[in-house]
Amino acid sequence: MKAVKPVSLQRIAASALVLAALGATLSACAPLVVGGAAVGAMVAVDRRTSGAQLDDQGIELRASNRLKDELGDARARVAVTSYNRRVLLTGEAASEAVKTQITQIVSGVDNVREVINELGVTSSPSFKERATDTLITGRLKAALVDAKDLSASAFKVVTERGTVYLMGRVTQREADRATELARFTPGVTRVVRVFETITEQELANMQPESAR
C-alpha cells in the first residue's frame, strides 16, 4: 500500500481559506473590504508586535467605516489592508479627485504612518475577475506554505485584477523568494512589493531560543 504523504496544518488552513474566500466572493462583493481579518485566521506566528497587530485591525475597521460614512458606496470600492501601521489601498475610485480624497481620509485615521494608494480610476471588476483574484491569492498563499525556506505567516497577500501586492516584515532573501513564487503563480500579471526589509540578524533575533 502506498504511503500517504502527511499534510501540514498550515496547508490545510490555507486550502480552507481559499474555499471560504471564494465562497464569499461568489455570494457577494461588499464595496468596502477590511483586508486583514481573513488572513489573521491562519496566522500562527506574526513578526509584528502584539500592539501593531491590534493597531492594524483597528486601522482597517476605522478607515473602512470612515470611507463609507464620507464617500458612500457609489464613488469608490476600497479594500483597506494595514500591516505594521502601513496602509495599502486597492480597488477603484470614480475619479482622481476621489482617489486623492481617499488618501486624505485614511491618512487621518489614528496610528496610520503611511498610505500606499493603489486605487485605479476605473470601473469595478467583473464577477470573473473577482473570482480569479481570489484564486490567485489562495494559490500563492498555498505556495508560501509549501516553501521550506519561507515562513508563510510573515506575508500578507492582496490581489487586485491580477496584480499581487506583497506585504510583510521580511529579509531581502525572503522578499526575493516570495516575489519569485508570485511571478510564477498562474494568473498573476504584476507583482508589487510593499515590504519592510529587515536584516538576517534581526530575523534571527525574532526566533525562539529553541529554534536557533
C-alpha positions in Angstrom: 0.0 0.0 0.0 1.4 3.4 -1.0 2.2 5.7 2.0 0.1 8.8 2.2 2.1 12.0 2.5 1.2 13.9 5.6 -0.4 17.3 5.1 0.6 20.2 7.4 -2.0 22.1 9.4 -0.9 25.3 7.7 -1.5 23.7 4.3 -5.0 22.6 5.4 -5.7 26.1 6.8 -4.6 27.7 3.5 -6.8 25.4 1.5 -9.8 26.1 3.8 -9.1 29.8 3.5 -9.2 29.6 -0.3 -12.6 27.9 -0.3 -14.0 30.3 2.3 -12.8 33.3 0.4 -14.1 32.0 -2.9 -17.4 31.3 -1.3 -17.6 34.9 -0.1 -16.6 36.2 -3.5 -19.3 34.2 -5.2 -22.0 35.2 -2.8 -21.4 38.9 -2.6 -19.0 41.8 -3.1 -19.0 44.4 -0.4 -18.0 47.9 -1.6 -15.6 48.4 1.4 -13.5 45.4 2.5 -11.4 45.0 5.6 -8.2 43.4 4.3 -6.6 41.6 7.2 -9.4 39.8 9.0 -9.4 36.6 6.9 -5.7 36.4 6.8 -5.4 36.6 10.6 -7.3 33.4 11.0 -4.5 31.3 9.7 -1.5 33.2 11.0 0.1 31.3 13.9 3.3 33.4 14.2 3.4 37.1 13.3 6.5 39.3 13.1 4.6 42.4 14.2 4.4 43.3 17.9 1.0 42.5 19.5 0.4 46.2 19.7 1.0 46.7 16.0 -1.4 43.8 15.2 -4.1 45.3 17.3 -3.5 48.7 15.7 -3.7 47.2 12.2 -7.1 45.6 13.0 -8.3 48.9 14.4 -7.0 50.9 11.4 -8.7 48.6 8.9 -12.1 48.9 10.7 -11.9 52.7 11.3 -10.6 53.5 7.8 -13.3 51.4 6.2 -16.1 52.9 8.3 -14.8 56.4 7.8 -14.7 55.9 4.0 -18.2 54.5 3.9 -19.5 57.4 6.0 -17.8 60.1 3.9 -18.0 58.6 0.4 -20.8 56.1 0.4 -20.7 53.1 -1.9 -21.2 54.8 -5.3 -17.9 56.7 -5.5 -15.4 54.0 -4.6 -14.7 50.4 -3.9 -11.8 50.3 -1.5 -10.0 47.4 0.2 -8.1 48.5 3.2 -5.1 46.4 4.3 -2.9 47.5 7.1 0.4 45.9 8.1 2.6 47.4 10.8 0.5 50.6 10.5 1.3 51.0 6.8 -2.0 51.0 4.8 -2.4 49.6 1.3 -5.5 50.8 -0.6 -6.7 48.7 -3.5 -9.8 48.8 -5.6 -11.4 51.6 -7.7 -12.3 55.3 -7.4 -14.7 57.2 -9.5 -12.1 60.0 -10.3 -8.6 61.2 -9.5 -10.2 63.7 -7.1 -11.9 60.9 -5.2 -8.7 58.9 -5.1 -6.9 61.9 -3.6 -9.7 62.4 -1.1 -9.5 58.7 0.0 -5.8 59.1 0.7 -6.5 62.2 2.9 -9.3 60.4 4.8 -7.2 57.3 5.5 -4.2 59.4 6.4 -6.3 61.0 9.2 -7.1 57.7 10.9 -5.3 57.2 14.2 -2.0 55.3 14.2 -1.6 55.3 10.3 2.0 56.1 9.5 1.9 55.7 5.7 -0.7 55.2 3.0 0.1 53.4 -0.3 -2.7 54.3 -2.6 -3.0 51.7 -5.5 -6.6 52.5 -6.4 -7.4 52.5 -10.1 -9.7 55.1 -11.6 -11.8 52.7 -13.5 -15.0 50.6 -13.2 -15.4 47.8 -10.7 -14.0 44.4 -11.7 -16.3 41.8 -13.1 -17.5 38.7 -11.3 -15.0 36.6 -13.2 -12.1 39.0 -12.3 -13.0 38.9 -8.6 -13.1 35.1 -8.6 -9.8 34.9 -10.4 -8.2 37.3 -7.9 -9.4 35.1 -5.0 -8.0 32.0 -6.6 -4.6 33.7 -7.3 -4.4 34.8 -3.6 -5.2 31.3 -2.5 -2.7 29.7 -4.8 0.1 32.0 -3.7 -0.7 31.5 0.0 -0.5 27.8 -0.6 2.8 28.1 -2.4 4.2 30.2 0.5 3.1 27.5 3.0 4.8 24.8 0.9 8.1 26.7 0.5 10.5 25.2 3.0 12.7 28.3 3.1 9.9 30.8 4.0 7.5 31.4 6.9 4.1 31.9 5.3 2.9 33.8 8.3 5.4 36.6 7.6 3.5 37.6 4.4 0.2 39.3 3.6 -1.1 38.8 0.1 -3.6 41.1 -1.7 -4.7 40.6 -5.3 -6.5 43.1 -7.5 -7.1 42.5 -11.2 -4.2 40.1 -11.5 -1.8 42.4 -9.6 -0.4 40.8 -6.5 0.6 43.0 -3.6 3.0 41.5 -1.1 3.3 42.9 2.5 5.3 41.9 5.5 8.5 42.4 7.6 11.0 40.2 5.7 14.6 39.9 4.7 15.8 40.7 1.2 16.2 36.9 0.6 12.6 36.2 1.7 11.3 39.2 -0.4 13.0 37.9 -3.5 11.9 34.3 -2.9 8.2 35.3 -2.3 8.3 37.6 -5.4 9.6 34.7 -7.5 6.7 32.5 -6.2 4.2 35.2 -7.0 5.5 35.7 -10.5 5.1 32.1 -11.3 1.6 31.8 -9.9 -0.9 31.2 -12.7 -3.0 34.4 -13.5 -0.6 36.9 -12.0 0.2 39.8 -14.3 2.2 42.1 -12.0 3.8 41.9 -8.6 4.1 44.9 -6.3 6.3 44.7 -3.2 5.2 46.7 -0.1 7.7 45.1 2.2 9.5 46.4 5.3 13.0 44.9 4.9 14.8 43.6 8.0 18.3 42.1 8.2 19.0 38.4 8.7 20.3 39.2 12.2 17.0 40.9 13.1 15.2 37.8 11.8 17.4 35.5 13.9 16.7 37.7 17.0 13.0 37.1 16.5 13.3 33.3 16.6 12.7 31.5 19.9 15.8 30.3 21.6 14.9 26.6 20.9 14.7 27.3 17.1 18.2 28.9 16.9 
